[in-house]
Amino acid sequence: MASKHAVLCIRFSPTKLPFAHSYVTTLTRNGWPPVCLYPRTRHSASAQRRWKSTDTATVSAKSTPEAEPRHIKSYTYEDILALTASPSPTRVLIDVRTPSETASGLIPTAKILNITANPEGLFLSPEEFEERFGWEKPQKDAEILFYCKAGVRSRVAARMARDAGYEHVGEFPGSWDEWVQKGGKIGREWA
């Protein structure tokens, strides 16, 4: 383990920010010192700035090793099927896939939040969120459920939601692949 005064520096591809964020959160929860992430890019001046794990918008106070682990609920295909059959205004199903992936369809009632291109999405103000994504940002007390293509990005998105202050967070690990395989209804853009 590094000393208390050391700073761990990691270079990453800008397209891998959600994964880098998850990695940094895991390190800080396990007692590692502050972490700096350096984007690997030569083209974007704004991407050249350092992102630090101590930024309040990206790592919550609960990311300390002493904090209780926060539970992320896992949903099955049957659970999601039932939830889509009876939508609730206090429950938001979020598809975190890319636009090329969502072109093949969505799970009914899902909202789109491309987590790869917009990892800061849940950290935005409600006004900026709605302007950028075209739908109302979920309230902190709402239940938010994530899915992606195979379950990896949804897990990262759920962790990021926890760091953004959401308490009722869930994920569908089977994600889009299981939904299609089991014959779930496929929709297009859902409002």
Secondary structure, 3 states (H helix, E strand, C coil): CCCCCCCEEEEECHHHHHHHHHHHHHHHHCCCCCEEEEECCCCCCHHHCCEECCCCCCCCHHHCCCCCCCCCEECCHHHHHHHHHCCCCCEEEEECCCHHHHCCCECCCCEECCCCCCCCHHHCCHHHHHHHHCCCCCCCCCEEEEECCCCHHHHHHHHHHHHCCCCEEEECCCHHHHHHHCCCCCECCCC
